[in-house]
Amino acid sequence: MKLNTYLNFDGNCKAAFETYAQLLGGKVIAMMSYADSPGCEGMSPNDTGLIMHGCVQLGDDVLMGTDSTPDYPYQPIRCAYVTLNVDEPAEADRIFAALAEGGKVEMPIQETFWAKRYGITVDRFGVPWMVNCVSEACPPQTVS
């Protein structure tokens, strides 16, 4: 089984995924607009350019998403975060700074009792992120 994250955007899915691919060293592997999709012929011309399905490959993981439409209006993400576990403190700082640019920092990146670096930000696309660079004393947990 594989668990993936699927995000909803307020008309900026394409820009968000291009940003994430560049920032995180990934690759956009799908970007389908509503205009490219069967069954969307009755949509408003203002909405057909929105992204119906996007996908960014990040190593062995994928991040997927869509733009909201008037039939399914955008609602900001609440009480959930996309979490990045980074190996090096400098890389955590770089990624956090880029994600925080134009967004809102909820907890500045800093050393904590469990991590060399940890911070929380909501990026300019409305996606909440936790950036975590754990210490040797508290490595990420895996299930065997």
C-alpha positions as CSV (number, residue, x, y, z in Angstrom):
1,M,0.0,0.0,0.0
2,K,1.1,3.6,-0.7
3,L,-0.3,6.7,0.9
4,N,-0.3,9.9,-1.2
5,T,-1.4,13.4,-0.6
6,Y,-4.0,15.0,-2.8
7,L,-4.4,18.8,-2.5
8,N,-7.0,21.3,-3.7
9,F,-6.0,24.7,-4.9
10,D,-7.7,28.0,-5.6
11,G,-6.8,28.2,-9.3
12,N,-3.0,28.0,-8.8
13,C,-2.3,24.2,-8.9
14,K,-0.1,24.5,-12.0
15,A,2.1,27.2,-10.5
16,A,2.2,25.4,-7.1
17,F,3.4,22.1,-8.7
18,E,5.9,23.8,-10.9
19,T,7.3,25.5,-7.8
20,Y,7.4,22.3,-5.7
21,A,9.1,20.4,-8.5
22,Q,11.8,23.0,-8.8
23,L,12.2,23.5,-5.1
24,L,12.2,19.9,-4.1
25,G,14.1,18.4,-7.1
26,G,11.0,16.7,-8.5
27,K,9.3,16.5,-11.8
28,V,5.8,17.4,-12.9
29,I,4.5,14.1,-14.5
30,A,0.9,15.1,-15.1
31,M,-1.0,18.3,-15.7
32,M,-4.4,17.8,-17.2
33,S,-6.8,20.8,-17.5
34,Y,-10.6,20.4,-17.4
35,A,-10.5,21.4,-21.1
36,D,-8.5,18.1,-21.7
37,S,-11.1,16.0,-19.9
38,P,-14.2,14.3,-21.2
39,G,-17.4,15.3,-19.5
40,C,-16.3,18.9,-18.9
41,E,-17.8,20.3,-22.1
42,G,-20.5,22.3,-20.2
43,M,-18.0,24.1,-17.9
44,S,-17.6,27.8,-18.1
45,P,-14.8,28.9,-20.4
46,N,-13.3,30.7,-17.3
47,D,-12.9,27.3,-15.6
48,T,-11.8,24.9,-18.4
49,G,-8.2,26.1,-18.1
50,L,-8.1,25.1,-14.4
51,I,-6.2,21.9,-13.5
52,M,-8.3,18.8,-13.1
53,H,-5.4,16.6,-12.1
54,G,-1.8,17.4,-11.5
55,C,1.0,15.2,-10.2
56,V,4.6,15.9,-9.1
57,Q,7.1,13.0,-8.7
58,L,9.3,13.6,-5.6
59,G,11.7,10.7,-5.4
60,D,9.6,7.6,-4.6
61,D,6.6,9.7,-3.6
62,V,4.0,11.7,-5.5
63,L,2.1,14.8,-4.6
64,M,-1.2,15.2,-6.5
65,G,-3.7,18.0,-6.7
66,T,-6.5,19.8,-8.5
67,D,-8.0,23.3,-8.8
68,S,-11.3,23.8,-7.2
69,T,-14.3,24.8,-9.4
70,P,-17.5,26.8,-8.6
71,D,-19.3,23.4,-8.2
72,Y,-16.7,22.4,-5.6
73,P,-15.4,25.7,-4.1
74,Y,-12.0,26.0,-2.6
75,Q,-11.7,25.6,1.1
76,P,-8.3,26.2,2.8
77,I,-6.6,23.2,4.3
78,R,-7.2,23.1,8.1
79,C,-5.7,20.8,10.7
80,A,-3.5,18.9,8.3
81,Y,0.1,19.5,7.0
82,V,2.3,18.2,4.2
83,T,5.4,17.1,6.1
84,L,8.9,17.0,4.7
85,N,11.6,15.1,6.5
86,V,15.0,16.5,5.4
87,D,18.4,15.0,6.2
88,E,20.5,18.2,6.5
89,P,19.8,21.3,8.6
90,A,21.0,23.6,5.8
91,E,18.6,21.9,3.3
92,A,15.7,22.2,5.8
93,D,16.5,26.0,6.2
94,R,16.6,26.4,2.4
95,I,13.3,24.6,1.8
96,F,11.6,26.3,4.7
97,A,12.6,29.8,3.5
98,A,11.4,29.1,0.0
99,L,8.1,27.7,1.1
100,A,7.6,30.6,3.6
101,E,8.3,33.3,0.9
102,G,5.0,35.1,0.3
103,G,3.2,32.8,2.8
104,K,2.7,32.8,6.5
105,V,5.2,31.4,9.1
106,E,3.3,29.6,11.9
107,M,6.5,28.5,13.7
108,P,9.9,29.7,12.6
109,I,12.4,27.0,11.7
110,Q,14.5,26.3,14.7
111,E,16.2,23.6,16.8
112,T,13.8,21.6,19.0
113,F,14.2,18.8,21.5
114,W,13.5,16.2,18.8
115,A,14.9,17.9,15.7
116,K,18.0,19.8,14.5
117,R,15.5,21.9,12.5
118,Y,11.7,22.1,12.6
119,G,9.3,24.8,11.4
120,I,5.7,25.2,10.2
121,T,4.6,27.5,7.4
122,V,1.6,28.0,5.0
123,D,3.0,28.7,1.6
124,R,1.7,31.3,-0.8
125,F,-0.6,28.7,-2.4
126,G,-2.3,28.0,0.9
127,V,-0.7,24.7,1.6
128,P,0.5,24.1,5.2
129,W,3.9,22.5,5.5
130,M,6.0,21.1,8.4
131,V,9.7,20.9,7.6
132,N,11.5,18.5,9.9
133,C,15.2,17.6,10.2
134,V,15.4,15.1,13.0
135,S,18.3,14.5,15.3
136,E,20.0,11.1,15.8
137,A,18.2,10.8,19.1
138,C,14.8,10.9,17.5
139,P,14.9,9.4,14.0
140,P,11.8,9.2,11.8
141,Q,9.7,6.2,12.6
142,T,9.2,3.5,10.0
143,V,6.9,0.4,10.1
144,S,8.4,-2.9,9.1
